[in-house]
């Protein structure tokens, strides 16, 4: 029996799509690629996988520079580092973005995400650290989570100062994202834009947030279309 006649494992789907297995699992978690969990393993329909590949529904990720340029443009800003040719290319690319899933794939190289476990009281102290750009609400007793963007040098300082360690179930959850190659936020920025926050949520592993995050991204994109801000 060949691949066309049976259900596919993650590794087989990854081979067909030309992706690594971690990317396929990420697509499944984000509900961008249909799959069913059987006996603790993800199983995919071969026809659905091939259809995605033929439709080109998995866009090539942009460079960090291109990813942040696209996000800033969708937020109504022109990145200072772009020349006129790059700016025109970014506006044309923005005009082709129509949903959150597509955008999340395009900008997935914008930063490297690191997840840690910390005591909730320490999480509050980290949340008040100057230089962090929050990506979501500040931590609370009801929701001991905090996500933020940080420069590489501050990232290393936080690990040393607070003794950050790998995730442990039942404790506070901290996600620090370190942008690569450039720092896209203006001086004194304390919180990321709603669009960036929604994209971060969309990429998270917590399935409770996925529908809400996708709706937030799609609303932001829909408002750009309605206002004409997608014109190159």
C-alpha positions, -999 to 999 in steps of 0.1 A, spaced: 0 0 0 16 33 -10 12 68 5 -18 76 -17 -39 48 -2 -35 53 35 -34 79 63 -1 97 68 21 101 98 36 135 106 70 124 92 54 113 59 33 145 56 65 165 62 83 147 34 54 154 10 53 191 19 91 196 20 89 207 56 105 194 88 83 176 113 82 204 138 67 227 112 40 202 104 31 199 141 30 236 144 6 239 114 -16 212 130 -17 230 164 -27 262 146 -54 243 127 -39 253 94 -35 217 84 -62 192 92 -52 161 113 -67 136 137 -51 124 169 -52 86 172 -35 68 201 -15 100 209 -2 104 173 -13 128 146 -27 112 115 -33 132 82 -54 125 51 -31 122 21 -55 140 -2 -57 170 21 -19 172 24 -15 171 -14 -42 197 -19 -24 221 4 8 215 -14 -8 221 -48 -26 252 -37 6 267 -23 -12 273 10 20 272 30 38 304 20 75 308 23 85 325 55 101 360 52 134 370 66 132 387 100 137 421 83 109 414 58 86 400 85 88 430 107 84 453 77 52 435 67 38 437 103 46 474 106 31 482 73 -1 463 82 -1 485 114 0 516 92 37 524 96 66 526 71 97 509 85 126 534 87 151 508 74 133 502 41 144 519 9 117 529 -17 120 496 -36 117 475 -5 88 496 7 69 490 -26 76 453 -23 62 452 12 31 471 2 25 446 -26 30 417 -3 6 432 23 -21 435 -5 -19 397 -9 -24 388 27 -60 378 34 -61 358 67 -43 353 99 -30 318 91 -12 331 60 2 360 78 15 338 107 34 317 82 49 347 65 62 363 97 72 332 117 109 341 115 105 375 132 118 362 165 130 332 184 106 322 213 119 308 246 96 294 272 104 292 309 88 284 343 89 309 371 70 314 404 41 338 399 56 363 423 88 364 401 67 366 370 53 399 383 88 413 389 99 402 354 68 419 340 79 452 354 114 450 339 122 481 319 130 474 282 106 445 277 78 450 252 47 431 264 29 408 240 -4 404 259 -17 413 293 5 417 324 6 386 347 -21 383 373 -30 357 400 -59 345 379 -37 342 348 0 337 357 14 341 322 35 367 306 49 371 271 72 398 259 98 408 233 133 415 245 167 425 232 194 397 233 214 414 260 184 418 283 174 382 276 207 369 289 205 393 319 170 380 329 181 344 327 210 351 350 191 374 374 160 352 379 175 317 373 150 310 345 145 273 338 126 250 314 88 247 316 72 228 345 34 221 345 14 240 371 38 270 375 39 304 360 45 305 322 70 330 307 76 334 270 104 357 259 108 364 222 141 377 209 139 394 175 168 384 152 189 409 132 170 441 142 149 456 170 116 467 154 101 487 183 103 524 189 121 537 220 100 535 252 75 511 236 60 491 264 35 469 245 33 454 211 5 463 187 -28 443 188 -18 427 155 15 415 168 -1 402 200 -27 383 180 0 367 158 18 356 189 -13 341 203 -20 323 170 14 306 172 9 295 208 3 259 217 -27 267 239 -57 257 217 -80 278 239 -65 309 224 -64 298 187 -99 308 176 -98 341 195 -64 349 181 -73 340 145 -104 362 148 -84 391 161 -59 389 132 -86 385 106 -105 415 120 -73 436 118 -67 425 82 -103 430 73 -102 466 86 -72 473 64 -90 460 34 -121 481 42 -101 512 47 -80 508 15 -47 505 34 -38 474 14 -31 495 -17 5 492 -28 
